[in-house]
């Protein structure tokens, strides 16, 4: 799990131009907020053997619609990978008109068929909404 998480910190750090992987967790979160990035898990809990999203079973989702409703200045939601996008876009079906929804390639190294440079180019689309 740490390797998957570390890939995320590398990607988002490269997007905002900050060395996030080398920082303490709380400092990472502060920098994300400084750059207008919120971090939220679409899945609250699940059973999964291994790291592939296709192995997720019996998942419970976080209430993404309630989160969005509580953030009136929110303009975009980006999803890290196809599974998060599928679940999240379903949860936000009624909010789509007012939000930009972006499906990003998974940061997981399990999806090695997409090179890091290609993932980074896709993730750089976030800069449209960020304070950088």
N, C-alpha and C positions, 0 to 999 in steps of 0.2 A: 504494500500500500504506500509506503514512504516514497518509493521510486515513482509511482503515478503522481503523487502529490508534488514531488520535486519537479517533475516535468511541467506541471501547471505553473509553479512559481517561476520557472525559467521563462516560459512563454509570456506570461503577463508582465513579468519584470522586463523582458526585452521590449514589449509593446510600450510600456510607460517610461522606459529608460532608467530603471532602478535595479540595483543588484539584490533583488528580493531573496533568492535562495541563501544568501550568506547572512541574512538578518534573523533576529529572533522573531517568533510568530507575531507577537503584539506589535512590533515595529512594522512588520509586513502589512498588517491590517490597517494601521494608521496611514501608511503610505497609499494603500488602495483608496481609502476614504479621501485623502488629499487629492487624488486624481479622479474622484467621482465614481469610484468602482465599489459596488457592494458585492458581497459574496454570500451565496445562499445555496443550499443543497436542495435539489428538486425531490430527491428521495430521502425520507426521514430514516427509514430502516428497511432492511431486506436480508434475505439469505442469498449468499453467493459463494460458490466454490471457485477459487481462482480470481483473475482480474478482469475477465471479459464481461462486458455488460450483458451479453446474451445469456449469461449464467445467472442473472438476477432472478430471484424467485420470491414470491410472497412479499412484494414491496408495499410500503405505506408511503404516501407522498406527503410532503410538507404542503401547507396551505398557501400556495403561491398567489392565488387570486386575492386572498386577504392581505398578503404582504404588499402586493401592487396597489390595492385600494388604500392602504395606509401610507403610501408614498406618492402624494399628488404631483410632485415634481419629476417623477420617474418618466423617462422618455424612451428607454430601450432596455431590452432584456436579451442577453446573449447566453446561449446554452453550450456547454462543453461536451460535444459529442451528440450522436444521433439518438441515443436512448433518452438523455436529458431533454433534448429538443422535442421528441415525440410526446413525452409525458408533460413537459412544461407547456408546450403549445396547446395541448388538450386542456390543461388547467386554465389557460388564459384565452380560450376561444372567444369569450365575450369581450375581452380587453384589446383584441388585436387592432381595432380601428384606431386606438389612441396610443399604441406602443409600437416601436420598431422591434421586431423579433428576429434574432440572428442565430442561425445554427452554425457553430464553429466546429472544425474537425477536433476530435478528441485529443486531449493532451496526453492520453495514456500511451506508454511505449508498446502496449499490446497492439496498437495500430501503426506498426512500423512501416506499413506499405506506403504511408504518406510521410515523406521526409520532413525533418524539422523545419527546414527553410520554407517549404510549402505551407506547413501549418502556421508558421509565423506570418507569412504574407496574408493568410486568411484572417488571423487574429488581429492584424494591424488595422482591419476595418473598424475596430473598436475606437480608434483614435478620433473618429468623427464626433464621439460623444464625451470624450475624456478631457480633463483639464491637464494638458501636457504642453 
